Amino acid sequence: MPWNMQDYPDSLKNFEPLLRKKIIDIANALEESGYEDDRAIPIAINEGKDWYKNASQSERDDFDKEANPQKDDEHDTSSANPDLIDNDVEVFYEEEQWKVKTVDAERASDTFDIRADAIERAKEIAENRDAKVISYTKDGKKQD
């Protein structure tokens, strides 16, 4: 079920309005991609919090000026793949960065300079999916 700024899940009521707007926008895009409500909402909350924490003031201001999400908005879902939702999450070193990538995904979802940061992010993603984190050493050996 898509949402807007007047009709949204109770779990979003205590978020600051700009963050709530971003979470609703993400959740609606996930829904359109085939995610169920009970999966889309927690993923959108985590992704929205990450965006809010990492966005510059200029990015926040630009997003604030955009129209509020509507229930009938269309989203570009060409890069989303609901078939990957239950796949494990890998952390590996490539091109002088630690990367976080869903198994079988075409590209990494995040990159980090510090391995611990990459593993922390992978755990967040995996927790939302009931998946596992698979980590590798810098030289490509799988770690337990």
Residue frames as a rotation matrix with the C-alpha (Angstrom) as fourth column:
MET 1
0.579 0.815 0.000 0.00
0.815 -0.579 0.000 0.00
0.000 0.000 -1.000 0.00
PRO 2
-0.318 -0.714 0.624 1.60
0.658 -0.640 -0.396 3.31
0.682 0.285 0.673 -1.01
TRP 3
0.178 0.290 -0.940 1.68
0.929 -0.364 0.064 6.24
-0.324 -0.885 -0.334 1.42
ASN 4
0.151 -0.176 0.973 1.79
0.432 -0.873 -0.225 10.02
0.889 0.454 -0.056 1.48
MET 5
-0.778 -0.572 0.262 2.51
0.065 -0.488 -0.870 12.69
0.625 -0.660 0.417 4.11
GLN 6
-0.277 0.754 0.595 -1.04
-0.919 -0.390 0.065 12.49
0.281 -0.529 0.801 5.47
ASP 7
0.812 0.559 0.169 -1.47
-0.579 0.806 0.120 8.71
-0.069 -0.195 0.978 5.40
TYR 8
-0.029 -0.902 -0.430 1.54
-0.605 0.358 -0.711 6.68
0.795 0.240 -0.557 6.51
PRO 9
0.172 0.071 -0.983 2.38
0.459 0.876 0.144 3.83
0.871 -0.476 0.118 8.91
ASP 10
0.964 0.250 0.087 2.25
0.024 -0.411 0.912 4.61
0.264 -0.877 -0.402 12.64
SER 11
0.513 -0.835 -0.199 5.91
0.799 0.379 0.467 3.64
-0.314 -0.399 0.862 12.91
LEU 12
-0.280 -0.631 0.723 6.78
0.847 -0.517 -0.123 6.88
0.451 0.579 0.679 11.06
LYS 13
0.633 0.731 0.257 4.81
0.563 -0.661 0.496 9.32
0.532 -0.169 -0.830 13.21
ASN 14
0.811 -0.323 -0.487 7.73
0.331 -0.432 0.839 10.38
-0.481 -0.842 -0.243 15.44
PHE 15
-0.137 -0.885 0.446 10.18
0.957 -0.003 0.289 11.15
-0.255 0.466 0.847 12.64
GLU 16
-0.397 -0.116 -0.910 11.05
-0.001 -0.992 0.127 14.72
-0.918 0.052 0.394 11.71
PRO 17
0.555 0.821 -0.135 8.91
-0.163 -0.051 -0.985 15.69
-0.816 0.569 0.106 8.66
LEU 18
0.314 -0.483 -0.818 11.77
-0.948 -0.202 -0.245 15.82
-0.047 0.852 -0.521 6.12
LEU 19
-0.781 -0.584 0.219 13.05
-0.590 0.806 0.044 12.42
-0.202 -0.095 -0.975 7.21
ARG 20
-0.198 0.802 0.564 9.49
0.023 0.579 -0.815 11.03
-0.980 -0.149 -0.133 7.14
LYS 21
0.610 0.398 -0.686 9.10
-0.604 -0.328 -0.727 12.38
-0.514 0.857 0.040 3.60
LYS 22
-0.224 -0.789 -0.571 12.28
-0.966 0.258 0.023 10.58
0.129 0.557 -0.820 2.49
ILE 23
-0.800 -0.047 0.598 11.25
-0.280 0.911 -0.303 7.34
-0.530 -0.410 -0.742 4.19
ILE 24
0.230 0.960 0.161 7.82
-0.104 0.188 -0.977 7.44
-0.968 0.208 0.143 2.54
ASP 25
0.469 -0.130 -0.874 9.43
-0.865 -0.269 -0.424 8.10
-0.180 0.954 -0.239 -0.85
ILE 26
-0.621 -0.766 -0.162 11.78
-0.780 0.625 0.034 5.12
0.075 0.147 -0.986 -0.41
ALA 27
-0.607 0.451 0.655 9.03
-0.111 0.768 -0.631 2.85
-0.787 -0.456 -0.416 0.93
ASN 28
0.487 0.820 -0.300 6.76
-0.402 -0.095 -0.911 3.69
-0.776 0.564 0.283 -2.01
ALA 29
0.142 -0.527 -0.838 9.56
-0.979 0.048 -0.196 2.87
0.144 0.849 -0.509 -4.46
LEU 30
-0.843 -0.450 0.294 10.19
-0.509 0.845 -0.163 -0.45
-0.175 -0.287 -0.942 -2.71
GLU 31
-0.153 0.889 0.431 6.50
-0.131 0.414 -0.901 -1.28
-0.979 -0.195 0.053 -2.80
GLU 32
0.590 0.367 -0.719 6.38
-0.699 -0.211 -0.683 -0.53
-0.403 0.906 0.132 -6.51
SER 33
-0.264 -0.804 -0.533 9.35
-0.926 0.366 -0.093 -2.89
0.269 0.469 -0.841 -6.94
GLY 34
0.147 0.422 -0.895 7.44
-0.252 0.891 0.378 -5.75
0.956 0.170 0.238 -5.36
TYR 35
-0.871 -0.469 -0.150 8.42
0.042 0.234 -0.971 -5.54
0.490 -0.852 -0.184 -1.70
GLU 36
0.122 0.890 -0.440 5.73
0.719 0.227 0.657 -6.33
0.684 -0.396 -0.612 0.89
ASP 37
0.620 0.221 0.753 4.85
-0.212 -0.876 0.432 -3.66
0.755 -0.428 -0.497 3.50
ASP 38
0.982 -0.170 0.086 6.48
-0.044 0.238 0.970 -5.55
-0.185 -0.956 0.226 6.35
ARG 39
0.248 -0.939 0.236 9.80
0.925 0.302 0.229 -5.59
-0.286 0.162 0.944 4.46
ALA 40
0.123 -0.179 0.976 9.60
0.683 -0.699 -0.214 -2.21
0.720 0.693 0.036 2.74
ILE 41
0.869 0.315 0.381 9.01
-0.003 -0.767 0.641 -0.15
0.494 -0.559 -0.666 5.88
PRO 42
0.777 -0.614 -0.138 12.07
0.216 0.054 0.975 -1.24
-0.591 -0.787 0.175 7.92
ILE 43
-0.010 -0.789 0.614 14.32
0.984 0.101 0.147 -1.06
-0.178 0.606 0.775 4.87
ALA 44
0.284 0.194 0.939 13.02
0.553 -0.833 0.005 2.43
0.784 0.517 -0.344 4.05
ILE 45
0.998 0.060 0.010 13.54
0.023 -0.526 0.850 3.57
0.056 -0.849 -0.526 7.65
ASN 46
0.415 -0.910 -0.010 17.17
0.547 0.241 0.802 2.43
-0.727 -0.338 0.597 7.62
GLU 47
-0.169 -0.475 0.863 17.85
0.980 -0.178 0.093 3.86
0.109 0.862 0.496 4.17
GLY 48
0.586 0.476 0.656 16.09
0.412 -0.872 0.265 7.12
0.698 0.115 -0.707 5.05
LYS 49
0.927 -0.302 -0.221 18.12
0.121 -0.317 0.941 7.52
-0.354 -0.899 -0.258 8.25
ASP 50
0.046 -0.951 0.305 21.32
0.811 0.214 0.544 6.87
-0.583 0.222 0.782 6.30
TRP 51
0.029 0.026 0.999 20.35
0.841 -0.541 -0.010 9.46
0.540 0.841 -0.037 3.71
TYR 52
0.867 0.409 0.285 19.46
0.201 -0.810 0.550 12.04
0.456 -0.420 -0.785 6.35
LYS 53
0.723 -0.652 -0.227 22.70
0.292 -0.009 0.957 11.47
-0.626 -0.758 0.184 8.25
ASN 54
-0.172 -0.903 0.394 24.89
0.732 0.151 0.664 11.67
-0.659 0.403 0.635 5.14
ALA 55
0.340 0.369 0.865 23.07
0.890 -0.423 -0.169 14.27
0.303 0.828 -0.472 3.05
SER 56
-0.817 -0.576 0.016 24.48
0.557 -0.797 -0.232 17.77
0.146 -0.180 0.973 2.89
GLN 57
-0.420 0.669 -0.614 22.30
0.254 -0.563 -0.787 20.68
-0.872 -0.486 0.067 3.90
SER 58
-0.581 0.147 -0.800 21.98
-0.733 -0.522 0.436 21.54
-0.354 0.840 0.411 0.23
GLU 59
-0.865 0.261 -0.429 20.71
-0.040 0.815 0.577 18.03
0.501 0.517 -0.695 -0.60
ARG 60
-0.614 0.666 -0.425 18.21
0.727 0.266 -0.633 18.23
-0.308 -0.697 -0.647 2.26
ASP 61
-0.422 0.431 -0.798 17.03
-0.197 -0.902 -0.383 21.65
-0.885 -0.004 0.466 1.11
ASP 62
-0.743 0.107 -0.660 16.62
-0.664 0.000 0.748 20.42
0.080 0.994 0.071 -2.48
PHE 63
-0.809 0.458 -0.368 14.63
0.396 0.888 0.233 17.38
0.434 0.043 -0.900 -1.35
ASP 64
-0.561 0.604 -0.566 12.49
0.517 -0.278 -0.809 19.56
-0.646 -0.747 -0.156 0.92
LYS 65
-0.513 0.313 -0.799 11.54
-0.570 -0.820 0.044 21.67
-0.642 0.478 0.600 -2.12
GLU 66
-0.930 0.182 -0.321 10.42
-0.151 0.606 0.781 18.61
0.336 0.775 -0.536 -4.09
ALA 67
-0.012 0.997 0.072 6.75
-0.768 -0.055 0.638 17.71
0.640 -0.048 0.767 -4.10
ASN 68
-0.248 0.017 0.969 5.63
-0.843 0.490 -0.224 15.47
-0.478 -0.872 -0.107 -1.27
PRO 69
-0.992 -0.119 -0.043 5.32
-0.125 0.881 0.456 11.77
-0.016 0.457 -0.889 -2.10
GLN 70
-0.125 0.988 -0.088 1.91
-0.984 -0.135 -0.120 10.72
-0.130 0.072 0.989 -3.37
LYS 71
0.071 0.240 0.968 0.26
-0.334 0.920 -0.203 7.33
-0.940 -0.309 0.146 -3.41
ASP 72
0.832 0.338 0.441 0.20
0.272 0.445 -0.853 7.26
-0.484 0.829 0.279 -7.20
ASP 73
0.383 -0.787 -0.483 3.79
-0.802 -0.543 0.250 8.43
-0.459 0.291 -0.839 -7.83
GLU 74
0.973 -0.201 -0.110 5.79
0.102 0.809 -0.579 6.38
0.205 0.552 0.808 -10.30
HIS 75
0.508 -0.851 0.134 9.36
-0.524 -0.181 0.832 5.40
-0.684 -0.493 -0.538 -9.47
ASP 76
0.287 -0.536 -0.794 12.26
-0.820 0.291 -0.493 4.23
0.495 0.792 -0.357 -11.56
THR 77
0.597 0.003 0.802 12.46
-0.579 0.694 0.429 0.61
-0.555 -0.720 0.416 -10.49
SER 78
0.807 -0.268 -0.527 14.77
-0.380 0.448 -0.809 -0.53
0.453 0.853 0.259 -13.26
SER 79
-0.243 -0.970 -0.016 17.68
-0.567 0.155 -0.809 -0.95
0.787 -0.187 -0.588 -10.84
ALA 80
-0.184 0.243 0.952 15.64
-0.932 0.266 -0.248 -2.65
-0.314 -0.933 0.177 -8.11
ASN 81
-0.354 0.030 -0.935 15.47
-0.506 0.835 0.218 -6.41
0.787 0.550 -0.281 -8.11
PRO 82
0.327 0.568 0.756 13.05
-0.941 0.119 0.318 -8.10
0.091 -0.815 0.573 -5.70
ASP 83
0.795 -0.081 -0.601 14.65
-0.043 0.981 -0.190 -11.46
0.605 0.177 0.776 -6.55
LEU 84
-0.203 -0.977 -0.067 17.68
0.140 0.038 -0.989 -10.36
0.969 -0.210 0.129 -4.51
ILE 85
0.294 0.399 0.869 15.75
-0.637 -0.596 0.489 -9.55
0.713 -0.697 0.079 -1.34
ASP 86
0.958 0.111 0.263 16.65
-0.275 0.607 0.746 -12.78
-0.077 -0.787 0.612 0.48
ASN 87
0.586 -0.796 -0.155 20.23
0.365 0.429 -0.826 -13.01
0.724 0.427 0.542 -0.77
ASP 88
0.482 -0.536 -0.693 23.17
0.815 -0.017 0.579 -12.75
-0.322 -0.844 0.429 1.60
VAL 89
0.981 -0.186 0.062 25.36
-0.164 -0.951 -0.261 -9.65
0.107 0.245 -0.963 1.75
GLU 90
0.484 -0.874 -0.040 29.09
0.849 0.480 -0.220 -9.69
0.212 0.072 0.975 0.93
VAL 91
0.879 -0.409 -0.245 31.89
-0.297 -0.872 0.390 -7.46
-0.373 -0.270 -0.888 2.17
PHE 92
0.523 -0.726 0.446 35.02
0.818 0.575 -0.023 -7.52
-0.239 0.377 0.895 0.02
TYR 93
0.176 -0.593 -0.786 38.01
0.001 -0.798 0.602 -5.38
-0.984 -0.107 -0.140 -0.92
GLU 94
0.162 -0.091 0.983 38.27
0.964 0.227 -0.138 -4.09
-0.210 0.970 0.124 -4.48
GLU 95
0.184 -0.145 0.972 39.73
0.610 -0.759 -0.228 -1.01
0.771 0.635 -0.051 -6.14
GLU 96
-0.745 -0.666 0.045 41.22
0.320 -0.415 -0.852 0.15
0.586 -0.620 0.522 -2.82
GLN 97
-0.458 0.648 0.608 37.85
-0.843 -0.535 -0.064 0.23
0.284 -0.542 0.791 -1.06
TRP 98
-0.914 0.316 0.255 35.70
0.137 0.831 -0.539 -2.08
-0.382 -0.458 -0.803 1.02
LYS 99
-0.668 0.697 -0.260 32.46
-0.604 -0.304 0.736 -2.82
0.434 0.649 0.624 -0.79
VAL 100
-0.594 0.636 0.493 29.07
-0.179 0.493 -0.851 -4.05
-0.784 -0.594 -0.179 0.39
LYS 101
-0.569 0.363 -0.738 27.12
-0.795 -0.012 0.607 -5.98
0.211 0.932 0.295 -2.21
THR 102
0.316 0.742 0.591 24.15
-0.698 0.604 -0.385 -8.32
-0.642 -0.291 0.709 -2.25
VAL 103
-0.577 -0.493 0.651 25.08
-0.001 0.798 0.603 -11.73
-0.817 0.347 -0.461 -3.62
ASP 104
-0.282 0.343 0.896 24.17
0.901 0.416 0.125 -11.85
-0.330 0.842 -0.427 -7.34
ALA 105
0.707 0.452 -0.544 23.67
0.268 -0.883 -0.385 -8.06
-0.655 0.126 -0.745 -7.54
GLU 106
0.713 -0.406 0.572 25.36
0.600 -0.070 -0.797 -6.29
0.364 0.911 0.194 -10.43
ARG 107
-0.106 -0.758 0.643 27.09
0.097 -0.652 -0.752 -3.64
0.990 -0.018 0.142 -8.33
ALA 108
-0.662 -0.239 -0.710 27.96
0.712 0.096 -0.696 -2.73
0.235 -0.966 0.107 -4.76
SER 109
0.463 0.876 0.133 25.40
0.726 -0.461 0.510 -0.78
0.508 -0.139 -0.850 -2.79
ASP 110
0.979 -0.195 0.058 28.00
-0.189 -0.770 0.609 0.97
-0.074 -0.607 -0.791 -0.60
THR 111
0.342 -0.933 -0.116 31.75
0.487 0.281 -0.827 1.56
0.804 0.226 0.550 -0.44
PHE 112
0.998 -0.048 0.035 33.91
-0.053 -0.434 0.899 2.34
-0.028 -0.900 -0.436 2.58
ASP 113
0.264 -0.963 0.046 37.51
-0.631 -0.209 -0.747 3.13
0.729 0.168 -0.663 3.41
ILE 114
-0.570 -0.414 0.710 37.32
-0.821 0.309 -0.479 1.13
-0.021 -0.856 -0.516 6.66
ARG 115
-0.730 0.216 -0.648 36.40
-0.063 0.923 0.379 -2.56
0.680 0.317 -0.661 6.72
ALA 116
-0.837 0.402 -0.372 34.55
0.492 0.255 -0.832 -2.28
-0.240 -0.879 -0.412 10.06
ASP 117
-0.524 0.660 -0.539 32.24
-0.514 -0.749 -0.418 0.37
-0.680 0.058 0.731 8.58
ALA 118
-0.487 0.301 -0.820 31.49
-0.770 0.296 0.565 -1.88
0.413 0.907 0.087 5.62
ILE 119
-0.802 0.169 -0.573 30.72
0.304 0.941 -0.148 -4.83
0.514 -0.293 -0.806 7.89
GLU 120
-0.771 0.544 -0.331 28.45
0.169 -0.327 -0.930 -2.70
-0.614 -0.773 0.161 10.06
ARG 121
-0.385 0.626 -0.678 26.49
-0.851 -0.525 -0.001 -1.57
-0.357 0.577 0.735 6.99
ALA 122
-0.596 0.118 -0.794 26.29
-0.443 0.776 0.448 -5.13
0.670 0.619 -0.410 5.65
LYS 123
-0.901 0.262 -0.346 24.88
0.433 0.596 -0.676 -6.29
0.029 -0.759 -0.651 9.01
GLU 124
-0.571 0.723 -0.389 22.18
-0.340 -0.639 -0.690 -3.60
-0.747 -0.262 0.611 8.85
ILE 125
-0.305 0.433 -0.848 21.16
-0.942 -0.005 0.337 -4.70
0.142 0.902 0.409 5.37
ALA 126
-0.707 -0.046 -0.706 21.29
-0.117 0.992 0.052 -8.41
0.698 0.119 -0.707 6.24
GLU 127
-0.920 0.375 -0.114 19.25
0.178 0.140 -0.974 -7.87
-0.350 -0.916 -0.195 9.41
ASN 128
-0.354 0.814 -0.460 16.43
-0.744 -0.543 -0.389 -6.33
-0.566 0.205 0.798 7.38
ARG 129
0.006 0.291 -0.957 16.38
-0.909 0.400 0.116 -9.41
0.417 0.869 0.267 5.15
ASP 130
0.668 0.061 0.742 17.08
-0.506 0.767 0.393 -12.20
-0.545 -0.638 0.543 7.61
ALA 131
0.845 -0.478 -0.239 20.20
-0.020 0.420 -0.907 -12.85
0.534 0.772 0.345 5.54
LYS 132
0.640 -0.718 -0.275 23.84
0.641 0.302 0.706 -13.50
-0.423 -0.628 0.653 6.42
VAL 133
0.761 -0.547 -0.349 26.95
-0.619 -0.773 -0.139 -11.39
-0.194 0.322 -0.927 6.01
ILE 134
0.744 -0.616 0.258 29.80
0.657 0.745 -0.116 -13.02
-0.121 0.256 0.959 4.11
SER 135
0.836 -0.484 -0.258 33.09
-0.451 -0.874 0.179 -11.20
-0.312 -0.033 -0.950 4.61
TYR 136
0.749 -0.651 0.124 36.41
0.575 0.544 -0.611 -11.58
0.330 0.529 0.782 2.87
THR 137
0.271 -0.765 -0.584 39.92
0.549 -0.376 0.747 -10.49
-0.791 -0.523 0.318 3.76
LYS 138
0.326 -0.226 -0.918 41.81
-0.536 -0.844 0.017 -7.96
-0.779 0.487 -0.396 1.69
ASP 139
-0.673 -0.683 -0.286 43.40
-0.641 0.344 0.686 -10.79
-0.370 0.644 -0.669 -0.28
GLY 140
-0.230 0.715 -0.660 40.02
-0.869 0.154 0.470 -12.38
0.438 0.681 0.586 -1.06
LYS 141
-0.829 -0.064 -0.556 39.91
0.122 0.949 -0.291 -15.20
0.546 -0.309 -0.779 1.48
LYS 142
0.183 0.979 0.090 36.52
-0.096 -0.074 0.993 -15.94
0.978 -0.191 0.080 2.97
GLN 143
-0.823 -0.412 0.392 36.30
-0.390 -0.092 -0.916 -15.31
0.414 -0.906 -0.085 6.73
ASP 144
-0.386 0.687 -0.615 34.09
0.658 0.672 0.338 -17.14
0.646 -0.275 -0.712 9.19
